[in-house]
């Protein structure tokens, strides 16, 4: 069941990315709407991730090397 859900999410993400590219090349109006939604979801995800790691903006694991 989890595999089916993750596969569905993957299909939606790939479709959204395809619409972003298609809309940037002058696609139909509906692709611009899907592209806007996809970009907005990406921004929300990025902001949530930054908030989750204390806003330091690294995006890494937080593990430092032997500097």
Secondary structure, DSSP 8 states (H G I E B T S, - for coil): -HHHHHHHHHHHHHHHHHHHHHHHTT--HHHHHHHHHHHHHHHHHHHHHHHHTTT----S-------
